[in-house]
């Protein structure tokens, strides 16, 4: 998505993923089959996006460990 945006392409995407939603400049909120609200992404949200991306990496690492049969005994890397 970042590549498309950097090439001045219009990107329209439907998602429930907060990370993908915050990557855009604005979000269209759909309610009852129509446009309910258009929200401009704020600088504060962009800062939060960085933390969400780190959290997502951490969750992915734990999912990978569980899928490969590892035992999870403690949570690491929580200094976000």
C-alpha positions in Angstrom: 0.0 0.0 0.0 2.8 2.4 0.8 4.4 1.8 -2.6 1.1 2.7 -4.3 0.6 5.8 -2.2 4.2 6.9 -2.9 3.5 6.6 -6.6 0.6 9.0 -6.3 -2.0 6.3 -7.0 -5.5 6.4 -5.6 -6.0 3.4 -3.2 -9.4 2.4 -2.1 -9.6 -0.5 0.3 -12.2 -2.2 2.6 -10.7 -3.5 5.8 -11.3 -4.2 9.5 -7.6 -4.1 10.2 -6.7 -1.0 12.2 -3.1 -0.9 10.9 -4.2 -0.8 7.3 -7.0 1.7 8.1 -4.5 4.1 9.7 -2.1 4.0 6.8 -4.4 6.0 4.6 -5.0 9.8 4.7 -8.7 9.3 5.4 -11.2 6.6 6.3 -14.7 6.3 5.1 -17.0 4.8 7.7 -19.9 2.8 6.3 -23.1 2.4 8.3 -26.4 0.9 7.3 -25.2 0.6 3.7 -24.1 4.2 3.2 -21.3 6.6 4.0 -21.7 7.6 7.6 -18.5 9.6 8.1 -15.2 10.6 6.5 -12.3 10.8 9.0 -9.0 12.5 8.2 -6.1 10.5 9.8 -4.4 12.7 12.4 -0.7 13.0 13.3 -1.5 11.5 16.7 -3.0 8.4 14.9 0.1 8.2 12.8 2.2 8.0 15.9 -0.1 5.3 17.3 0.2 3.4 14.1 3.9 2.8 14.8 3.1 1.3 18.2 0.3 -0.9 16.6 2.7 -2.1 14.0 5.2 -3.2 16.7 2.4 -4.9 18.6 1.3 -6.7 15.5 4.8 -8.0 14.9 4.9 -9.3 18.5 1.5 -11.1 18.1 2.7 -12.6 14.8 5.8 -14.0 16.5 3.7 -15.6 19.2 1.3 -17.1 16.7 4.2 -18.5 14.8 5.7 -20.1 18.0 2.3 -21.6 18.9 1.7 -23.0 15.4 5.2 -24.7 15.5 4.4 -26.3 18.8 6.4 -24.2 21.2 5.3 -23.6 24.8 4.7 -19.9 25.7 5.8 -19.4 29.3 6.1 -15.6 29.5 5.4 -12.5 27.4 8.5 -10.7 26.1 9.1 -7.4 24.3 6.3 -5.5 25.9 8.2 -2.2 26.1 6.2 -0.6 23.3 
